[in-house]
Amino acid sequence: MSTEGSTKAILAALGANVGIAVAKFVGFAITGSSSMLAEGVHSVADSGNQGLLLLGGKQAKRQADAKHQFGYGANRYFFAFVVALVLFLLGSVFAIYEAIHKLQHPEPLSMPIVAVLILVVAIGLEGYSFRTAMRESSKLRGDSSWWQFIRNSRNPELPVVLLEDSGALVGLVFALFGVSMTWATDNPVFDAIGTLLIGILLGIIAIILITETRSLLIGEPAVPAEQARIEQLLVESGSDRVITRVVHLRTQHLSPDDLLIAAKVAVAPGSTIQQISVAINDAEARVRAGLPHSALIYLEPDLLNAVPAPEAATRGQIGSP
């Protein structure tokens, strides 16, 4: 469901941005507004970004092979990181450069009413794209805030589209401010100021995206609630259980929909190899049935039941004997 929702949000954003980019460049050609030019480049960058996200989703569906034995799901993280870099370089850096140029060499606007009309229409189209991303994100957000969703989501596409669309809406407001004030005062400095605000805004969004997608690309664990659920599912119920507790647990998202799980589990003293084998297979089946992701599970049984829990937990830490 998350993949379908991501694709729907990306396609909505792509359709809106292509149309908006054409309109903005036409507006720039007519008016000479640097705000319109910066917003046109912004929309081109956003359109390319959506194309990259779709490419990443397609690449992620490739089956695992001898070279990539855990599959290609991390492509979604890689292309989201590339998107953040593109937004920064093509969006923020260009807009700031154009603003400085216009501050040094102000130029009057021609037919600013055209720019105003284009920007108003663009706000409506971006609003539709943003509404689609919000609706699809709400299915995954749960009770968390929007900022928590962006920080904690293991799905890279929806946070990227959300931040891009929200940045686009605010950027359009800045452009509308610059053009309107230039029109009202006949002072082109306001248009340059609007362009500068757009560049700073895009830079902030790009830095947030670079930080978050870099963390996903390096590897993030399951969210705390899922980790607790995994521990609960691994331990058998009943007095005759073979797996008595989880000594330590490590998880990592290979992709938004694929989770690597490695755990050391304590087994009851006197358990036979056959009993342990059956218990481990049953534990893996419980975890796979109880998680929304595909799970790759590695369990290591150990006879730690006689060791006090704190000591056993210490032994299970990475680097401990």
C-alpha positions as CSV (number, residue, x, y, z in Angstrom):
1,M,0.0,0.0,0.0
2,S,2.9,2.4,0.8
3,T,4.4,1.9,-2.6
4,E,1.1,2.5,-4.4
5,G,0.5,5.6,-2.3
6,S,4.0,6.9,-3.0
7,T,3.6,6.4,-6.8
8,K,0.2,8.2,-6.8
9,A,1.7,11.2,-4.9
10,I,4.7,11.3,-7.2
11,L,2.6,11.2,-10.4
12,A,0.3,14.0,-9.1
13,A,3.3,16.1,-8.3
14,L,5.0,15.4,-11.7
15,G,1.9,16.3,-13.7
16,A,1.5,19.6,-11.7
17,N,5.1,20.6,-12.0
18,V,5.5,20.0,-15.7
19,G,2.5,22.2,-16.5
20,I,3.6,24.8,-13.9
21,A,7.2,24.9,-15.2
22,V,6.0,25.7,-18.8
23,A,3.7,28.5,-17.5
24,K,6.4,30.0,-15.3
25,F,8.9,30.1,-18.2
26,V,6.3,31.7,-20.4
27,G,5.7,34.3,-17.7
28,F,9.4,35.0,-17.3
29,A,9.7,35.5,-21.1
30,I,6.9,38.0,-21.0
31,T,7.7,39.9,-17.8
32,G,11.4,39.4,-17.2
33,S,10.7,38.6,-13.5
34,S,13.6,36.9,-11.7
35,S,11.1,35.4,-9.3
36,M,9.3,33.7,-12.2
37,L,12.7,32.4,-13.6
38,A,13.7,31.0,-10.2
39,E,10.3,29.4,-9.8
40,G,10.5,28.0,-13.3
41,V,13.9,26.4,-12.5
42,H,12.4,25.2,-9.2
43,S,9.6,23.4,-11.1
44,V,12.0,21.9,-13.6
45,A,14.1,20.5,-10.7
46,D,10.9,19.2,-9.0
47,S,9.8,17.5,-12.2
48,G,13.2,15.9,-12.6
49,N,13.1,14.8,-9.0
50,Q,9.8,13.1,-9.4
51,G,11.2,11.3,-12.5
52,L,14.1,10.1,-10.3
53,L,11.8,8.9,-7.6
54,L,9.8,6.9,-10.1
55,L,13.1,5.5,-11.5
56,G,14.2,4.5,-8.0
57,G,11.0,2.7,-7.4
58,K,11.3,0.8,-10.6
59,Q,15.0,-0.1,-9.9
60,A,14.0,-1.3,-6.4
61,K,11.7,-4.0,-7.8
62,R,14.6,-5.9,-9.3
63,Q,15.0,-9.4,-7.9
64,A,18.0,-10.2,-5.7
65,D,20.9,-11.8,-7.5
66,A,24.4,-13.0,-6.7
67,K,25.8,-9.4,-6.8
68,H,23.1,-7.9,-4.6
69,Q,21.9,-10.8,-2.4
70,F,19.6,-8.6,-0.3
71,G,17.9,-7.1,-3.4
72,Y,17.8,-3.6,-4.9
73,G,15.3,-2.0,-2.5
74,A,17.9,0.6,-1.3
75,N,17.6,2.2,-4.7
76,R,14.7,4.1,-3.3
77,Y,16.9,5.6,-0.7
78,F,19.7,6.4,-3.1
79,F,17.5,8.2,-5.6
80,A,15.8,10.2,-2.8
81,F,19.2,11.3,-1.8
82,V,20.0,12.4,-5.4
83,V,16.7,14.3,-5.4
84,A,17.8,16.3,-2.4
85,L,21.1,17.2,-4.0
86,V,19.4,18.2,-7.3
87,L,16.9,20.4,-5.3
88,F,19.8,22.1,-3.6
89,L,22.0,22.7,-6.7
90,L,19.4,23.5,-9.3
91,G,16.8,25.1,-7.0
92,S,18.5,26.9,-4.1
93,V,21.9,27.8,-5.6
94,F,20.5,29.1,-8.9
95,A,17.8,31.2,-7.2
96,I,20.3,32.8,-4.8
97,Y,22.6,33.5,-7.7
98,E,19.8,35.0,-9.7
99,A,18.7,37.1,-6.8
100,I,22.2,38.6,-6.2
101,H,22.4,39.3,-9.9
102,K,19.1,41.2,-9.9
103,L,20.0,43.1,-6.8
104,Q,23.2,44.3,-8.5
105,H,21.5,45.0,-11.8
106,P,17.7,45.7,-11.3
107,E,15.5,45.4,-14.3
108,P,11.8,46.6,-14.6
109,L,9.0,44.1,-15.2
110,S,6.9,44.0,-18.3
111,M,3.2,43.2,-17.9
112,P,3.4,42.0,-14.3
113,I,-0.3,41.1,-14.4
114,V,0.7,38.1,-16.5
115,A,3.1,36.9,-13.8
116,V,0.5,37.4,-11.1
117,L,-2.1,35.3,-13.0
118,I,0.3,32.5,-13.7
119,L,1.4,32.4,-10.0
120,V,-2.2,32.2,-8.8
121,V,-3.0,29.3,-11.1
122,A,0.3,27.6,-10.1
123,I,-0.7,27.9,-6.4
124,G,-3.9,26.1,-7.2
125,L,-2.1,23.3,-9.1
126,E,0.5,22.9,-6.4
127,G,-2.2,22.9,-3.8
128,Y,-3.8,19.9,-5.6
129,S,-0.4,18.0,-5.6
130,F,0.2,18.8,-1.9
131,R,-3.3,17.7,-1.0
132,T,-2.7,14.3,-2.7
133,A,0.6,13.9,-0.9
134,M,-1.0,14.8,2.4
135,R,-3.8,12.2,1.8
136,E,-1.5,9.4,1.0
137,S,0.9,10.2,3.9
138,S,-2.1,10.2,6.3
139,K,-2.5,6.5,5.7
140,L,1.0,5.9,7.1
141,R,1.3,8.8,9.6
142,G,-0.9,7.4,12.3
143,D,-0.9,9.5,15.5
144,S,2.5,11.1,14.8
145,S,2.8,14.7,13.8
146,W,3.8,15.7,10.3
147,W,7.3,16.6,11.4
148,Q,7.6,13.3,13.2
149,F,6.4,11.5,10.1
150,I,9.1,13.2,8.0
151,R,11.8,12.4,10.6
152,N,10.8,8.8,11.3
153,S,9.3,7.5,8.1
154,R,11.2,4.7,6.4
155,N,9.4,5.5,3.2
156,P,11.6,8.2,1.4
157,E,9.2,9.3,-1.4
158,L,6.3,10.7,0.6
159,P,8.4,12.9,2.9
160,V,10.3,14.2,-0.2
161,V,7.1,15.0,-2.1
162,L,5.5,16.6,1.0
163,L,8.5,18.9,1.6
164,E,8.8,19.7,-2.2
165,D,5.2,20.6,-2.5
166,S,5.1,22.6,0.7
167,G,8.3,24.4,-0.4
168,A,6.8,25.0,-3.8
169,L,3.6,26.6,-2.3
170,V,5.6,28.9,0.0
171,G,8.0,29.7,-2.8
172,L,5.0,30.7,-5.0
173,V,3.8,33.0,-2.2
174,F,7.3,34.6,-2.1
175,A,7.3,35.0,-5.9
176,L,3.8,36.5,-5.8
177,F,5.0,38.9,-3.1
178,G,8.0,40.0,-5.1
179,V,6.1,40.5,-8.3
180,S,3.2,42.3,-6.6
181,M,5.4,44.6,-4.6
182,T,7.4,45.4,-7.7
183,W,4.2,46.1,-9.6
184,A,2.9,48.3,-6.9
185,T,6.0,50.3,-6.1
186,D,7.8,50.1,-9.5
187,N,10.9,49.0,-7.6
188,P,12.4,45.8,-9.1
189,V,14.4,45.2,-5.9
190,F,11.3,43.5,-4.4
191,D,11.4,40.9,-7.2
192,A,15.0,40.2,-6.4
193,I,14.1,39.8,-2.7
194,G,11.3,37.4,-3.5
195,T,13.9,35.4,-5.5
196,L,16.3,35.4,-2.6
197,L,13.6,34.1,-0.2
198,I,12.9,31.3,-2.7
199,G,16.5,30.3,-2.8
200,I,16.9,30.3,1.0
201,L,13.7,28.3,1.4
202,L,14.8,25.7,-1.1
203,G,18.2,25.5,0.6
204,I,16.6,24.7,4.0
205,I,14.4,22.0,2.5
206,A,17.3,20.5,0.7
207,I,19.4,20.3,3.8
208,I,16.6,18.6,5.7
209,L,16.1,16.1,2.9
210,I,19.9,15.4,2.5
211,T,20.1,14.8,6.3
212,E,17.1,12.4,6.4
213,T,17.8,10.5,3.2
214,R,21.5,10.1,4.1
215,S,20.4,8.5,7.4
216,L,18.1,6.1,5.5
217,L,20.8,5.3,3.0
218,I,23.3,4.4,5.7
219,G,20.7,2.2,7.4
220,E,18.0,2.8,10.0
221,P,16.4,0.2,12.3
222,A,12.7,-0.6,12.7
223,V,10.8,2.0,14.6
224,P,10.7,1.4,18.4
225,A,7.1,0.1,18.4
226,E,8.0,-2.4,15.7
227,Q,11.1,-3.5,17.6
228,A,9.0,-4.1,20.7
229,R,6.5,-6.1,18.6
230,I,9.3,-8.2,17.1
231,E,10.6,-9.1,20.6
232,Q,7.1,-10.0,21.7
233,L,6.6,-12.3,18.7
234,L,9.9,-14.0,19.0
235,V,9.2,-15.3,22.5
236,E,6.9,-18.3,22.8
237,S,3.9,-18.3,25.2
238,G,3.1,-21.1,27.6
239,S,5.0,-22.9,30.4
240,D,6.6,-25.4,28.0
241,R,8.1,-22.7,25.7
242,V,11.6,-23.3,24.2
243,I,12.4,-19.7,23.4
244,T,12.3,-17.9,26.8
245,R,13.5,-14.4,26.0
246,V,15.3,-12.2,23.5
247,V,18.9,-11.6,24.6
248,H,19.5,-8.9,22.0
249,L,17.9,-7.7,18.7
250,R,19.3,-5.8,15.7
251,T,17.2,-4.6,12.8
252,Q,17.8,-2.6,9.7
253,H,15.6,-1.5,6.8
254,L,17.1,-2.8,3.5
255,S,14.2,-0.8,1.8
256,P,11.0,0.7,3.1
257,D,9.3,-2.7,2.7
258,D,12.1,-5.0,3.6
259,L,13.5,-5.5,7.1
260,L,16.6,-7.4,8.2
261,I,16.2,-8.9,11.6
262,A,19.0,-10.5,13.6
263,A,18.6,-11.7,17.2
264,K,20.1,-13.9,19.8
265,V,17.4,-15.8,21.7
266,A,17.7,-17.8,24.9
267,V,16.4,-21.3,24.8
268,A,15.3,-23.5,27.8
269,P,18.0,-25.8,29.1
270,G,17.5,-29.4,28.1
271,S,15.8,-28.5,24.8
272,T,16.7,-30.9,22.0
273,I,18.0,-29.8,18.6
274,Q,14.7,-30.7,17.0
275,Q,12.7,-28.7,19.6
276,I,15.0,-25.7,19.0
277,S,14.7,-26.0,15.2
278,V,10.9,-26.1,15.4
279,A,10.8,-23.2,17.9
280,I,12.9,-21.0,15.7
281,N,10.9,-21.8,12.5
282,D,7.7,-21.0,14.4
283,A,9.2,-17.7,15.8
284,E,10.1,-16.6,12.2
285,A,6.7,-17.4,11.0
286,R,5.1,-15.4,13.8
287,V,7.3,-12.4,13.0
288,R,6.6,-12.5,9.3
289,A,2.8,-12.8,9.9
290,G,2.9,-9.9,12.4
291,L,4.8,-7.3,10.4
292,P,3.7,-5.2,7.5
293,H,7.1,-5.7,5.8
294,S,8.9,-8.6,4.2
295,A,11.3,-9.8,6.8
296,L,14.7,-11.5,6.4
297,I,15.3,-13.2,9.8
298,Y,18.4,-14.7,11.3
299,L,18.1,-16.2,14.8
300,E,20.9,-17.5,17.0
301,P,19.9,-19.7,19.9
302,D,21.9,-19.7,23.1
303,L,21.6,-21.4,26.5
304,L,21.4,-18.2,28.6
305,N,18.4,-19.1,30.7
306,A,20.5,-19.7,33.8
307,V,22.2,-16.4,33.5
308,P,20.6,-13.4,35.2
309,A,18.9,-11.1,32.7
310,P,21.1,-8.0,33.1
311,E,24.3,-10.2,32.6
312,A,22.7,-12.0,29.7
313,A,21.9,-8.7,28.1
314,T,25.4,-7.5,28.6
315,R,26.8,-10.6,26.9
316,G,24.5,-9.9,24.0
317,Q,25.9,-6.5,23.2
318,I,28.1,-6.0,20.1
319,G,31.7,-6.3,21.1
320,S,31.0,-8.3,24.3
321,P,32.6,-11.8,24.7
